Amino acid sequence: MIDLLPAPIVCAQLGERLRALRLVRNFGQAELAARAGCSLSAVRRLEASGQGSLEMVVRVAQALQAADGLGSLFELPALTSIAQAEAMAGTPARRRASRRAEGAAK
């Protein structure tokens, strides 16, 4: 369902989740910033709008002991055949070389 929302709304929702998790862990914003190795303003911006670098998101997730959730972020779908993988990659279907006519010049 999240894939139907505009990116700024998804980012804002992630910022809200981050804030809620920080409060569950009983960290203040300054403490989270110190644990994540980033500035207080960066944590505030991340919570308010979901805006921040990917590295900062990873650091904050690690500081909140929530980095396991990042493992499935860009997980590849399970494929059952080479044909499926080629179809997903947009590669044209494999074809055999045509036979030479008998007596054709080599």
C-alpha positions as CSV (number, residue, x, y, z in Angstrom):
1,M,0.0,0.0,0.0
2,I,2.9,2.3,0.7
3,D,3.9,2.2,-3.0
4,L,0.7,4.1,-3.9
5,L,1.6,7.1,-1.8
6,P,3.7,10.1,-3.0
7,A,7.3,10.0,-1.8
8,P,7.0,13.0,0.6
9,I,4.2,11.3,2.4
10,V,6.1,8.0,2.7
11,C,9.1,10.0,4.1
12,A,6.9,11.8,6.6
13,Q,5.4,8.5,7.8
14,L,8.9,7.0,8.2
15,G,9.9,10.1,10.2
16,E,6.8,9.6,12.5
17,R,7.7,5.9,13.0
18,L,11.3,6.9,13.8
19,R,10.1,9.4,16.5
20,A,7.7,6.8,18.0
21,L,10.5,4.2,18.1
22,R,12.9,6.8,19.7
23,L,10.3,7.4,22.4
24,V,9.7,3.7,23.0
25,R,13.5,3.3,23.5
26,N,13.3,6.3,25.9
27,F,15.9,8.4,24.0
28,G,15.8,12.1,23.7
29,Q,16.6,13.6,20.3
30,A,20.1,14.8,21.6
31,E,20.9,11.3,22.9
32,L,19.9,9.7,19.6
33,A,22.0,12.2,17.6
34,A,25.0,11.4,19.8
35,R,24.5,7.6,19.5
36,A,24.0,7.9,15.7
37,G,26.9,10.3,15.2
38,C,24.9,13.0,13.6
39,S,23.7,16.5,14.5
40,L,20.6,17.2,16.6
41,S,19.1,19.3,13.7
42,A,19.6,16.2,11.4
43,V,17.5,14.1,13.8
44,R,14.9,16.8,14.1
45,R,14.6,17.1,10.3
46,L,14.5,13.3,9.9
47,E,11.6,13.0,12.4
48,A,9.7,16.0,11.0
49,S,9.9,15.3,7.3
50,G,11.8,12.1,6.8
51,Q,14.5,14.0,5.0
52,G,18.1,12.9,5.5
53,S,20.9,10.9,3.8
54,L,20.6,7.2,3.4
55,E,23.8,6.9,5.6
56,M,22.1,8.9,8.3
57,V,19.0,6.7,8.2
58,V,21.1,3.6,8.6
59,R,23.0,5.2,11.5
60,V,19.8,6.2,13.3
61,A,18.3,2.7,12.7
62,Q,21.4,1.1,14.1
63,A,21.3,3.5,17.2
64,L,17.7,2.5,17.7
65,Q,18.5,-1.2,17.2
66,A,16.1,-1.3,14.3
67,A,18.6,-2.0,11.5
68,D,17.3,-5.5,10.8
69,G,14.3,-3.9,9.1
70,L,16.7,-2.4,6.5
71,G,17.6,-5.9,5.3
72,S,14.5,-6.4,3.3
73,L,14.4,-2.8,1.9
74,F,15.7,-3.7,-1.6
75,E,15.3,-7.4,-1.4
76,L,15.1,-9.2,-4.8
77,P,12.0,-11.2,-5.5
78,A,12.4,-15.0,-5.6
79,L,12.7,-16.2,-9.2
80,T,11.7,-19.6,-10.3
81,S,13.4,-19.6,-13.7
82,I,15.9,-17.9,-16.0
83,A,13.1,-16.9,-18.2
84,Q,11.4,-15.0,-15.3
85,A,14.7,-13.2,-14.5
86,E,15.2,-12.2,-18.2
87,A,11.6,-11.0,-18.4
88,M,12.1,-8.8,-15.3
89,A,15.3,-7.5,-16.6
90,G,13.7,-6.7,-20.0
91,T,16.2,-8.8,-21.8
92,P,15.0,-10.2,-25.1
93,A,14.2,-13.9,-25.2
94,R,17.1,-16.1,-26.1
95,R,17.1,-17.4,-29.7
96,R,19.1,-20.1,-31.5
97,A,21.3,-19.3,-34.4
98,S,19.8,-20.1,-37.8
99,R,21.1,-23.1,-39.7
100,R,23.3,-22.5,-42.7
101,A,21.9,-23.7,-46.0
102,E,23.8,-26.8,-47.4
103,G,26.4,-25.8,-49.8
104,A,26.7,-22.3,-48.5
105,A,30.1,-20.7,-48.6
106,K,32.1,-21.0,-45.4
